Amino acid sequence: MTVRHSPVRRCGAVGAAGAAALLVAGLTAPAHAEAGYAAVTITLSATHLSGAVAAVADPAVTADIGQAGVPDGFLRLEVVASSNPAVAGPDDVRQERTGSGDRRLTVRARARGYTDLTLKVTGRGGRATTATLSYAASARVEGTFATRYLTGSSDASAAVDVGGGYALVADDESNVLRLYDRARSGAPVRTWDLGPALGLKKEADIEAAARVGDTVYWTGSLGNNKDGKYKAERNTVFTTRITGSGADTEVTFTAAYKGLREDLIAWDTANGNRYGFAAGTAAGQVPKRIDGFNVEGLEFAPGSTTTAYLGFRAPLAPAVPGGKALIVPVTNLDKVLSSGAKAVFGSGIELDLGGLAVRDIRKNAAGQYLILAGSWAADDNSDPYALYQWDGIPGHAPVKRADLPTTDPGGWEAIVEVPDLRVPGARVQLVTDSGSADLYGDGTEAKDLTHPEWKKARAAWFTLG
């Protein structure tokens, strides 16, 4: 914030008698000429901003305005033009003064699309300047009052609650972890790029996470890429250490293991290729097939800090329409990460999720599990999604708690935390992967947008039946 000073009054060329008369009259000397005023400045906290039609608590931009020697209160900020008033016009921009004298700007979207908003600041002496805020609005979604937008990335893939109303969110298109305020739309509070620590130049395709104490386990998908090619980066499981909580959360990389895929293939081969892991990982085999190979869930078994459940998006068991969802227990995941031990597996767990697969699995301190179930297919944004409750015990059947809406862009991808499922009206927050969504109606997938402020994932609260 620029330090402001009170206006300086200068004496004009008046005689002694004139000056005396002014003093007698109790008047100050005349102000300096208008040409002597300094230039007006405006600095935006971001030059690009996203919003949504009918959104609640949309992101904001801060305008730092100033004119040397002039108090902020004498400066006028206004929106003088819009390149596309159908999306948002000058009257749709609201400004609030902050405690430091800046202006906080929010925009009410009228329709999906883009517009450039011209901001003008006018100060003393007729001095003025302008700036452009490029705004993008996505369409209205179901449940707008329960929806928030996490900007800076569109490919949210896993989330972990860190207390104080904040969550760490991973992105399957990068190796960056982002810390968000769960109650507000906007950019991350902090970010950590773990690529250098992992020794990776390309994404690990992070798809799932599970927390034990101050340790968070993260896993890549372990499968081939969408073209059926093996990419070593995706065969990565790693841990981070969490210190602090809420907005003060700190993340430190601790360890990685890059052989879990091979361990799984060897285990399945030794057990008669029951799940077809060798075929599902073969060259040319795409991961998002009913008989593919793709991990998207991770959580620990009831009462355990060593046995973790790997939830598979593919394959189904058996790999036919209506097949069951597959979970494979890793009985020594702690040793796998702490000492590089080869993974040891328990018997596969097959769950009836109505022909859907595991897209995420999360439990609470009471040992209650929620499974986010969705399609194994790549076109799943319009395919069914549902939430199932489970007790984590092999052989026990899960129970459907809710069907999820599929009319809006983005696929449901992550459960932030599990509420007490015994409480009537329990609410759970889910996050979408919106990377392939055309958010603004111009045919551009969100992951390909040129400005990070326009990329966003959707977080929404749902009440469980």
Secondary structure, 3 states (H helix, E strand, C coil): CCCCCCCCCCCCCCCHHHHHHHHHHCCCCCCCCHHHCCCEEEEECCCEEEEECCCCCCCCEEEEEEECCECHHHCEEEEEEECCCCCCCHHHEEEEECCCCCEEEEECCCCCEEEEEEEEEECHHHCEEEEEEEEEEECCCCCHHHEEEEECCCEEEEEEEEECCEEEEEECCCCEEEEEECCCCECCCEEEECHHHHCCCCCCCEEEEEEECCEEEEEECCCCCCCCCCCHHHCCEEEEEEECCHHHCEEEEEEEECCHHHHHHHHHHHCCCCCCHHHHCCCCCCCCCCCCCEEEEEEECCCCCCCEEEEEEECCECCCCCCEEEEEEECCHHHHHHHCCCCCECCCEEECCCCCEEEEEEECCCCCEEEEEECCCCCHHHCCEEEEEECCCCCCCCEEEEEECCCCCCEEEEECCCCCCCCCCCEEEEEEECCCCCCCCCCCCHHHCCCHHHCEEEEEEEECC
